[in-house]
Amino acid sequence: MTIFLALSWVIVSGTVDRYTIVGIVCSLIISTCMKHYNLSWNVNLFKIKYLEKIKFFASILYSFLASTVQVLSCIWGISSISPAFMRINFSSSNNMKTAIFNNLITFTPGTTSIMNDKDVVNVHLLQKKNKNGVYLLSELVIKTFT
């Protein structure tokens, strides 16, 4: 996941400077050190089948690209902004699933995960029409990390 995020950052920013390299090296060191701790998240990414991993990352990449295009269309005035809040029942006894979902929501352009309750995730959307995509993302996380 660290390598995927680092490559995504390099692709999006279009530059590689010393700060980017230091950040990537530090994140690799931290993620390597964290493998030795049992964080009781109960999700082992290595047990997920490769086909499911490919489907998951392809869906996430599509979601990011589609959201980026929608945000750009709002910035350029092609479409209008219609902000909305939505609540998603994301009842998971697994903290890792909740963390993955919240991070994916926050990293997706035009959406932000805010003020989370125990079994409910509150999401702010830049456009109301993105609600279905957020529901699909929550189902994807639950299905992939079972």
C-alpha positions in Angstrom: 0.0 0.0 0.0 2.9 2.3 0.8 4.4 1.8 -2.6 1.1 2.4 -4.3 0.5 5.6 -2.5 4.1 6.8 -3.2 3.7 6.1 -6.9 0.3 7.8 -7.0 1.8 10.9 -5.4 4.7 11.0 -7.9 2.2 10.6 -10.8 -0.2 13.2 -9.5 2.5 15.8 -8.5 4.6 15.2 -11.6 7.9 15.8 -9.7 10.3 13.9 -7.6 12.4 16.0 -5.3 14.5 15.3 -2.2 11.5 15.7 0.1 9.5 13.2 -1.8 12.3 10.7 -1.7 12.8 11.3 2.1 9.1 10.8 2.6 9.0 7.6 0.6 12.0 6.2 2.5 10.6 7.1 5.9 7.2 5.6 5.1 8.9 2.3 3.9 11.0 2.2 7.1 7.9 2.8 9.3 5.8 0.3 7.5 8.6 -2.3 7.7 9.0 -1.7 11.4 5.2 -1.9 12.0 5.0 -5.4 10.5 6.6 -6.8 13.6 3.9 -5.4 15.9 0.6 -7.2 16.4 -1.9 -4.4 16.2 -4.9 -6.8 16.5 -6.5 -5.3 13.4 -7.4 -8.8 12.3 -6.9 -8.1 8.6 -4.0 -9.7 6.8 -3.5 -8.2 3.4 -1.4 -11.1 2.3 -4.3 -13.5 2.7 -6.4 -11.6 0.2 -6.4 -13.3 -3.2 -4.5 -11.5 -6.0 -7.5 -11.2 -8.2 -9.4 -9.5 -5.4 -6.5 -7.1 -4.8 -6.4 -6.2 -8.5 -10.2 -5.6 -8.5 -9.9 -3.5 -5.4 -7.1 -1.3 -6.6 -8.6 -1.0 -10.1 -11.9 0.1 -8.5 -10.1 2.6 -6.2 -8.1 4.0 -9.2 -11.3 4.4 -11.2 -13.0 6.1 -8.3 -10.1 8.5 -7.9 -10.0 9.4 -11.6 -13.8 9.8 -11.9 -13.8 12.1 -8.8 -10.9 14.1 -10.1 -12.8 14.8 -13.3 -15.9 15.8 -11.5 -14.0 18.2 -9.2 -12.3 19.7 -12.2 -15.6 20.2 -14.0 -16.8 22.1 -10.9 -13.7 24.2 -10.8 -13.9 25.0 -14.5 -17.6 25.9 -14.2 -18.9 23.0 -16.4 -21.0 21.6 -13.6 -22.4 23.1 -10.5 -21.5 22.4 -6.9 -24.3 20.8 -4.8 -22.8 19.9 -1.5 -24.4 17.2 0.7 -23.8 15.2 3.8 -24.6 11.5 4.0 -24.5 8.9 6.7 -23.3 5.4 6.0 -23.9 2.5 8.3 -20.5 1.0 8.4 -20.8 -1.4 11.3 -17.5 -3.3 11.5 -15.9 -4.8 14.5 -12.6 -4.4 12.7 -10.8 -1.1 13.2 -8.7 -1.7 10.1 -11.7 -1.8 7.8 -13.0 1.4 9.3 -9.6 3.1 8.9 -9.2 1.9 5.3 -12.7 3.2 4.4 -12.2 6.6 6.1 -8.8 7.0 4.4 -10.2 6.1 1.0 -13.1 8.6 1.5 -10.7 11.4 2.6 -8.2 10.7 -0.2 -10.9 10.7 -2.9 -11.3 14.2 -4.4 -14.6 15.9 -3.5 -15.3 13.8 -0.4 -14.3 14.0 3.2 -15.0 11.7 6.1 -15.9 13.6 9.2 -17.0 13.1 12.8 -17.4 9.3 12.9 -19.6 7.6 15.4 -19.2 3.9 16.4 -21.2 2.4 13.6 -21.8 5.4 11.3 -19.5 7.3 9.0 -20.5 10.8 8.1 -19.3 11.9 4.7 -19.3 15.4 3.1 -19.8 15.3 -0.7 -19.0 18.1 -3.2 -21.8 16.9 -5.4 -25.0 15.0 -4.4 -24.7 12.7 -7.4 -21.6 11.0 -5.9 -23.6 9.2 -3.2 -23.8 5.9 -5.1 -20.1 5.9 -5.5 -19.5 6.2 -1.8 -21.9 3.4 -1.1 -20.1 1.2 -3.6 -16.8 2.0 -2.0 -18.1 1.0 1.4 -19.3 -2.3 0.1 -16.0 -2.9 -1.7 -14.0 -2.4 1.5 -16.3 -4.7 3.5 -16.2 -7.4 0.8 -12.5 -7.3 0.1 -11.3 -7.2 3.8 -13.5 -10.0 5.2 
